[in-house]
Amino acid sequence: MVIKRCTPSATQVFRLDLEKGKDHSHRMLTELERTHHEIFMKQAIKLARRGIGSTHPNPRVGAVVVKNGLIVGEGWHEFPGGPHAEAMAIEKAGEKAKDATLYVTLEPCAAHGRTPACTDAIRSSGIAHVIYASSDPNPKMAGGAKVLTASHIDVIGGFMAEEADKLNLPFFHYMRTGRPYVTAKAAISLDGKLATRTHNSQWISGGESRMHAQGIRAQVDAIVVGAGTLQYDNPSLTVRDVEIKGKPPLRVVLCFETPRFNADSKLLTGDAVTRFYVRSSNEHTEKWQQAGVEIEQLSSLDAILKHLAEDGYLHLLLEGGGYLHASFFEGHFTDELVLYQAPILIGGRDAICLWNGLGVESVGQALHLADIKRRVLGDDVMIRGRVVYFED
């Protein structure tokens, strides 16, 4: 069976048919139908957002059951091992689910994991139509559309997929690359400095920017810094003044060797787990471990990222200094950049800049940002975008 997906601008939605080789582009949605479907899919997307910060490492999913133009059941995935969005929505709909339409942001799963397959719940409920947005990239869970069409349930796939895909960028990125999705965050001056020549950086950005950054921290799986930040800033790497729905982000420090033990380190406080990745251990390793810090010995950044992903940490927030940012940029590991630019000048050739590595040879090789968002936060300007790398 060939399954096609809608493009975001298309007015065509492809039906999935049981007969192999059949043309699936045979029916066009009218504008009225599209508007009708958009209303309910947008509600499913809104419900999926309730899982931000709590579904790690599972994707965020929302679902609604609609009958006679009315929502009769809603659901969203709240936490790993908890009910899937489809099952929750169908349970709330009860007998009204028979001959109804299910709107869901991710293709229903066809395999049993910690919970039963969603396709089983859909088939037993009497649902007549299923409209989903994103195809499931997980080969262990994908194939739900085929299972449903084999049961003679009418299925539309790829509807509003571009909008729904944004809910699960880290999950999709991991399934595609085997690595976590990396968001780099930094507060910089107008002349691009992270800190002064004496490594002072508190505070470059204003209060509104710092509060906004706490909101980002609350949504990621791990916060990453380097040995320099540990030495000069003694960071806590915790989420402050923002509610956390799930576990606090893992605190990660990347070092060449185990740093000197510091009994006053803020990383030894709070509930969050702390992990050091080192290339070599030394006499300080055991002291950190006795204080509760996890120590992993790996030699490359690629290996570290894959190790974190295998442990379920799919979205990292990079908050390091200029050399750590350089390592990620030059390895093409940074996927998204968030900058808070303050209206100040720091100056000095020895001041710390965002990218302290070699950099590029020509402007034509410069990294670009796509899908840019700008926002004024007090006196600062926040710029956020997807990193696009120059390809030789």
C-alpha positions, 0 to 999 in steps of 0.5 A, a space after each residue: 500500500 502506498 500512503 501519501 501525505 498532505 502538504 501544508 498548502 494542499 487542498 487535497 487529503 489522501 484516503 488510505 485504501 485497502 486495495 494495493 496499487 490503487 490511486 489514493 488521491 481520488 478525493 478532494 476536500 471542499 473548503 467547507 470540509 477542510 475548515 470543519 476538520 481544521 477546527 477539531 484538529 486544532 483542538 487535538 493539537 491544543 490538547 497535545 500541548 498539555 503534555 509538554 514537559 511530562 511525556 518525556 521521552 514519549 511524543 506529545 499527542 492529543 485526540 478528540 472524538 467528534 459526532 454530529 459536529 460535536 466533540 464527545 470525547 477528548 484525550 491527551 497523553 500525560 505521562 509515560 505508561 499512562 493512557 494514550 490520547 486516543 484511548 482516553 478520548 474514546 473512553 470519555 466518548 463511551 457509546 457515542 464513539 460508534 460511527 464517530 470521527 477520531 481526530 488525533 495528532 499522531 498516527 495511532 500506534 499498532 503495537 502493544 507497549 506499556 499500554 495496549 495498541 490504540 488501533 485495538 481501542 479504535 476498532 472495538 469502539 466502532 469509530 468509523 473515521 480516523 483523521 491523523 496529522 503526523 505519521 509515526 516515525 517509530 518503526 516499532 509503533 507505526 503502521 496503524 493506518 494500514 491496520 485501520 484500513 484493513 478493518 474498513 475504517 476510513 482513514 485520512 493521513 497527513 492532515 495539518 501535519 506541519 503544525 502537528 510535527 512541531 509538537 514533537 521536533 525532538 522525538 522526530 529528530 531522534 528517530 531520524 538521527 539517533 541524537 537528541 534535538 539541541 537548543 542552544 541558548 545564550 544572552 549576548 551583548 550588542 557586540 556578541 559577547 557572552 561574558 567580559 574578559 574576566 568571565 563575568 556574565 551576571 546579568 547581561 539580559 534583563 529579568 523578562 528574558 531570564 524568566 522566558 529562559 526558565 520557561 524553556 528549561 521547564 520544557 527540556 529533558 537536560 541542561 548542558 554546560 561545560 567545565 568553564 561554566 562550572 568553574 566560573 559560574 557555579 550554576 545550579 541548572 535548575 528550573 526556577 519560578 516555573 512549574 515543572 510537570 515531570 522530572 526536573 531536567 538532567 544537569 549535564 557537564 561536559 569536561 575533558 577530565 573530572 573537575 576538581 571536587 567542590 563541596 559547595 557546588 550548587 549542582 549538589 543541591 536540589 532534586 535534579 540528577 547531575 551527570 558529568 561526561 569526561 574523557 578521563 577520570 582522576 582523583 576527584 571522580 570518586 568524591 563527586 560520585 560519593 556526592 551523588 553525581 553520575 560520571 560517564 567516560 566517553 571520548 566524543 561529542 557524538 557518542 555523548 549525544 547518542 548516550 543521552 538519547 539512548 537514556 531517553 533525553 531527547 531535548 537538550 538545552 545548551 547553556 555553555 560558554 563560547 568553546 562549548 557552543 563552538 564544538 556543537 556548531 562545528 559538529 553540526 549538533 546544534 539544531 535551534 538557537 535562542 538568543 537574548 540580545 541586550 542593549 549593552 556593549 562589552 567590548 574587548 578582544 578577550 571577552 567571551 563570544 558566542 562562537 570561540 572556535 575557528 568559525 567559517 572562512 567566508 560569509 557564504 559559509 555562515 550559519 543561517 537561522 530559518 523559521 525565525 521568531 522575534 520577541 521584545 522582552 523588556 529592553 532585550 530582543 529574543 531571536 529564535 530560529 532553526 539552525 541551517 548549516 552550510 554544506 560544501 
